[in-house]
Amino acid sequence: MTTIENGSGKRELAGKRALVTGGSRGIGAAVVRQLLDAGAEVLATARSATSTVPERATFVQADVRTRAGAEALAAAAQETLGGVDIVVHNAGGARPHKGSSAIPDEEWQDALDLNLLASVRLDSLLTPGMRERRSGMIVHVSSAAVPTPVAPFLHYTAAKAALENYSRGLASELAPFGIRVNTVSPGRTATPGGEATREQWAQMDAAPDQNNTAAPSDTNSIVPLGRDGQPEDIANAVLFLVSDRASWLTGSSLVVDGGEFHRG
Ligand SMILES: NC(=O)c1ccc[n+]([C@@H]2O[C@H](COP(=O)([O-])OP(=O)(O)OC[C@H]3O[C@@H](n4cnc5c(N)ncnc54)[C@H](OP(=O)(O)O)[C@@H]3O)[C@@H](O)[C@H]2O)c1
């Protein structure tokens, strides 16, 4: 268990109210656990009813891909928490396809709704309250794969790239109101969604001209630190960004990938 204290014995996020999308498993579930351990009140959401969210957190079912889902979630946050100080936009993902032209229109739309517009809509509903209180912390979960897009995931990485750009712009807009907005970009992380997606990618019958899109398989040769990430590795970065330790950080992107994706 990770307990973050502020040096005076008080848990670091005591008194803070947090909303986590996709909080029922994988990275989101680790973020929920760490926020609770740091003393925050937490509302977690996912589409399916779940018994995996700790009892100390409140769970509400919602689909963040639609404006109706975002509105239901914002209303639940107001009702159960009385407002939100921390938002972690974690729900995301997409299925791989054989190549760019095999990605159907509806999956492009779905990828954009889940990986970009869900955050845009929810932020638009939650930031007015943060502006009034002149404080807030927002984290968007992107992907370390954004700078090196591959054909099976163009819908996914394009949506995440747009999310990162939006996140930086939102950070500029909201900084004068004391609201910090940052991005965490995970590399390959051992979660139910991540492993299922890599399995689908590995099983895809790659055509000869698509060999360069083959799913990477041997973690030791891919990740310089020699292992896949664990959900807690990503949650550690999220917790840092929403804590006062990051009080001078906004508009940043923290890549947590074991050194896999070289940048610049
Ligand atoms: N794992 C990796 O290797 C990896 C790498 C790079 C980036 N990421 C990013 O990290 C984030 C978390 O990934 P993960 O691997 O932990 O995913 P995961 O294991 O698939 O968990 C996804 C969570 O989001 C929820 N969710 C999915 N669609 C939703 C929707 N429309 N509305 C509300 N909740 C929804 C899921 O519950 P329900 O299905 O019940 O809704 C679940 O709680 C994603 O943004 C992903 O793109 C992951």
Ligand as a Chemical Component Dictionary entry (heavy atoms), coordinates in Angstrom:
data_LIG
# 
_chem_comp.id                   LIG 
_chem_comp.type                 NON-POLYMER 
_chem_comp.pdbx_formal_charge   0 
_chem_comp.three_letter_code    LIG 
# 
loop_
_chem_comp_atom.comp_id 
_chem_comp_atom.atom_id 
_chem_comp_atom.alt_atom_id 
_chem_comp_atom.type_symbol 
_chem_comp_atom.charge 
_chem_comp_atom.model_Cartn_x 
_chem_comp_atom.model_Cartn_y 
_chem_comp_atom.model_Cartn_z 
_chem_comp_atom.pdbx_ordinal 
LIG N1  N1  N 0  -2.073  -0.815 -20.869 1  
LIG C1  C1  C 0  -1.250  -0.279 -21.744 2  
LIG O1  O1  O 0  -0.293  -0.931 -22.239 3  
LIG C2  C2  C 0  -1.417  1.171  -22.150 4  
LIG C3  C3  C 0  -0.411  1.761  -22.944 5  
LIG C4  C4  C 0  -0.558  3.091  -23.321 6  
LIG C5  C5  C 0  -1.674  3.820  -22.921 7  
LIG N2  N2  N 1  -2.636  3.222  -22.161 8  
LIG C6  C6  C 0  -3.807  4.042  -21.778 9  
LIG O2  O2  O 0  -4.038  3.918  -20.386 10 
LIG C7  C7  C 0  -5.441  4.035  -20.114 11 
LIG C8  C8  C 0  -5.907  2.862  -19.280 12 
LIG O3  O3  O 0  -5.622  1.670  -20.007 13 
LIG P1  P1  P 0  -5.735  0.212  -19.362 14 
LIG O4  O4  O 0  -4.772  -0.626 -20.110 15 
LIG O5  O5  O -1 -5.694  0.271  -17.874 16 
LIG O6  O6  O 0  -7.238  -0.175 -19.858 17 
LIG P2  P2  P 0  -8.210  -1.391 -19.444 18 
LIG O7  O7  O 0  -7.500  -2.443 -18.703 19 
LIG O8  O8  O 0  -8.908  -1.761 -20.717 20 
LIG O9  O9  O 0  -9.269  -0.642 -18.500 21 
LIG C9  C9  C 0  -10.062 0.357  -19.077 22 
LIG C10 C10 C 0  -10.994 0.941  -18.053 23 
LIG O10 O10 O 0  -11.795 1.954  -18.713 24 
LIG C11 C11 C 0  -13.186 1.584  -18.643 25 
LIG N3  N3  N 0  -13.827 2.041  -19.866 26 
LIG C12 C12 C 0  -13.586 1.618  -21.141 27 
LIG N4  N4  N 0  -14.401 2.248  -22.001 28 
LIG C13 C13 C 0  -15.163 3.093  -21.251 29 
LIG C14 C14 C 0  -16.210 3.994  -21.566 30 
LIG N5  N5  N 0  -16.631 4.178  -22.820 31 
LIG N6  N6  N 0  -16.794 4.715  -20.551 32 
LIG C15 C15 C 0  -16.377 4.534  -19.269 33 
LIG N7  N7  N 0  -15.388 3.684  -18.915 34 
LIG C16 C16 C 0  -14.801 2.968  -19.898 35 
LIG C17 C17 C 0  -13.175 0.066  -18.449 36 
LIG O11 O11 O 0  -14.353 -0.453 -17.857 37 
LIG P3  P3  P 0  -15.620 -0.904 -18.776 38 
LIG O12 O12 O 0  -15.085 -1.740 -19.905 39 
LIG O13 O13 O 0  -16.517 -1.657 -17.855 40 
LIG O14 O14 O 0  -16.237 0.362  -19.256 41 
LIG C18 C18 C 0  -11.989 -0.074 -17.493 42 
LIG O15 O15 O 0  -12.351 0.347  -16.192 43 
LIG C19 C19 C 0  -6.127  4.159  -21.476 44 
LIG O16 O16 O 0  -6.376  5.517  -21.761 45 
LIG C20 C20 C 0  -5.106  3.592  -22.447 46 
LIG O17 O17 O 0  -5.242  4.132  -23.750 47 
LIG C21 C21 C 0  -2.539  1.927  -21.765 48 
# 
loop_
_chem_comp_bond.comp_id 
_chem_comp_bond.atom_id_1 
_chem_comp_bond.atom_id_2 
_chem_comp_bond.value_order 
_chem_comp_bond.pdbx_ordinal 
LIG N1  C1  SING 1  
LIG C1  O1  DOUB 2  
LIG C1  C2  SING 3  
LIG C2  C3  SING 4  
LIG C2  C21 DOUB 5  
LIG C3  C4  DOUB 6  
LIG C4  C5  SING 7  
LIG C5  N2  DOUB 8  
LIG N2  C6  SING 9  
LIG N2  C21 SING 10 
LIG C6  O2  SING 11 
LIG C6  C20 SING 12 
LIG O2  C7  SING 13 
LIG C7  C8  SING 14 
LIG C7  C19 SING 15 
LIG C8  O3  SING 16 
LIG O3  P1  SING 17 
LIG P1  O4  DOUB 18 
LIG P1  O5  SING 19 
LIG P1  O6  SING 20 
LIG O6  P2  SING 21 
LIG P2  O7  DOUB 22 
LIG P2  O8  SING 23 
LIG P2  O9  SING 24 
LIG O9  C9  SING 25 
LIG C9  C10 SING 26 
LIG C10 O10 SING 27 
LIG C10 C18 SING 28 
LIG O10 C11 SING 29 
LIG C11 N3  SING 30 
LIG C11 C17 SING 31 
LIG N3  C12 SING 32 
LIG N3  C16 SING 33 
LIG C12 N4  DOUB 34 
LIG N4  C13 SING 35 
LIG C13 C14 SING 36 
LIG C13 C16 DOUB 37 
LIG C14 N5  SING 38 
LIG C14 N6  DOUB 39 
LIG N6  C15 SING 40 
LIG C15 N7  DOUB 41 
LIG N7  C16 SING 42 
LIG C17 O11 SING 43 
LIG C17 C18 SING 44 
LIG O11 P3  SING 45 
LIG P3  O12 DOUB 46 
LIG P3  O13 SING 47 
LIG P3  O14 SING 48 
LIG C18 O15 SING 49 
LIG C19 O16 SING 50 
LIG C19 C20 SING 51 
LIG C20 O17 SING 52 
# 
